Amino acid sequence: MTTDKIEVTIRIDKKEARSLGEVVGDLKLKGLEQVQSHERFMIVNGTVNPDALDALRAVKGVASVRKDVAYKPQAN
């Protein structure tokens, strides 16, 4: 059984001394894919298996990991 990947938004701690690139590298090692990093806002977006969320949260420099919610218009 394959698990559908979920989209996540990861906020990086601005006080973190490491570079955003190092944090992103560690996130990729934990399973983050389709990575888009926004250094200006210290935010990283990507997709990951739902069971890897705790691993992402444990990466040094990560302030928060939030599942993105897709809003679908309701049919009338």
Contacts in CASP RR format, 6 or more apart in sequence:
PFRMAT RR
TARGET T0000
AUTHOR 0000-0000-0000
METHOD contacts of the structure
MODEL  1
MTTDKIEVTIRIDKKEARSLGEVVGDLKLKGLEQVQSHERFMIVNGTVNP
DALDALRAVKGVASVRKDVAYKPQAN
3 49 0 8 1.000
3 50 0 8 1.000
3 51 0 8 1.000
5 33 0 8 1.000
5 47 0 8 1.000
5 48 0 8 1.000
5 49 0 8 1.000
5 50 0 8 1.000
6 47 0 8 1.000
6 48 0 8 1.000
6 49 0 8 1.000
6 50 0 8 1.000
6 67 0 8 1.000
6 68 0 8 1.000
7 45 0 8 1.000
7 46 0 8 1.000
7 47 0 8 1.000
7 67 0 8 1.000
7 68 0 8 1.000
7 70 0 8 1.000
8 32 0 8 1.000
8 45 0 8 1.000
8 46 0 8 1.000
8 47 0 8 1.000
8 48 0 8 1.000
8 53 0 8 1.000
8 56 0 8 1.000
8 65 0 8 1.000
8 66 0 8 1.000
8 67 0 8 1.000
8 68 0 8 1.000
9 43 0 8 1.000
9 44 0 8 1.000
9 45 0 8 1.000
9 46 0 8 1.000
9 65 0 8 1.000
9 66 0 8 1.000
9 68 0 8 1.000
10 27 0 8 1.000
10 32 0 8 1.000
10 43 0 8 1.000
10 44 0 8 1.000
10 45 0 8 1.000
10 46 0 8 1.000
10 56 0 8 1.000
10 62 0 8 1.000
10 64 0 8 1.000
10 65 0 8 1.000
10 66 0 8 1.000
11 42 0 8 1.000
11 43 0 8 1.000
11 62 0 8 1.000
11 63 0 8 1.000
11 64 0 8 1.000
11 65 0 8 1.000
11 66 0 8 1.000
12 20 0 8 1.000
12 23 0 8 1.000
12 42 0 8 1.000
12 43 0 8 1.000
12 44 0 8 1.000
12 61 0 8 1.000
12 62 0 8 1.000
12 63 0 8 1.000
13 42 0 8 1.000
13 61 0 8 1.000
13 62 0 8 1.000
13 63 0 8 1.000
14 42 0 8 1.000
16 23 0 8 1.000
16 60 0 8 1.000
16 61 0 8 1.000
18 60 0 8 1.000
18 61 0 8 1.000
20 37 0 8 1.000
20 39 0 8 1.000
20 42 0 8 1.000
20 44 0 8 1.000
21 37 0 8 1.000
23 44 0 8 1.000
23 59 0 8 1.000
23 60 0 8 1.000
23 61 0 8 1.000
23 62 0 8 1.000
24 32 0 8 1.000
24 35 0 8 1.000
24 37 0 8 1.000
24 44 0 8 1.000
26 59 0 8 1.000
26 60 0 8 1.000
27 35 0 8 1.000
27 44 0 8 1.000
27 56 0 8 1.000
27 59 0 8 1.000
27 62 0 8 1.000
28 35 0 8 1.000
30 48 0 8 1.000
30 52 0 8 1.000
30 55 0 8 1.000
30 56 0 8 1.000
30 58 0 8 1.000
30 59 0 8 1.000
31 48 0 8 1.000
31 49 0 8 1.000
31 52 0 8 1.000
31 55 0 8 1.000
31 56 0 8 1.000
32 44 0 8 1.000
32 46 0 8 1.000
32 47 0 8 1.000
32 48 0 8 1.000
32 52 0 8 1.000
32 56 0 8 1.000
33 46 0 8 1.000
33 47 0 8 1.000
33 48 0 8 1.000
34 46 0 8 1.000
34 47 0 8 1.000
35 44 0 8 1.000
35 45 0 8 1.000
35 46 0 8 1.000
36 44 0 8 1.000
36 45 0 8 1.000
36 46 0 8 1.000
37 43 0 8 1.000
37 44 0 8 1.000
37 45 0 8 1.000
38 44 0 8 1.000
38 45 0 8 1.000
45 68 0 8 1.000
48 56 0 8 1.000
53 65 0 8 1.000
53 67 0 8 1.000
56 62 0 8 1.000
56 65 0 8 1.000
57 64 0 8 1.000
57 65 0 8 1.000
END
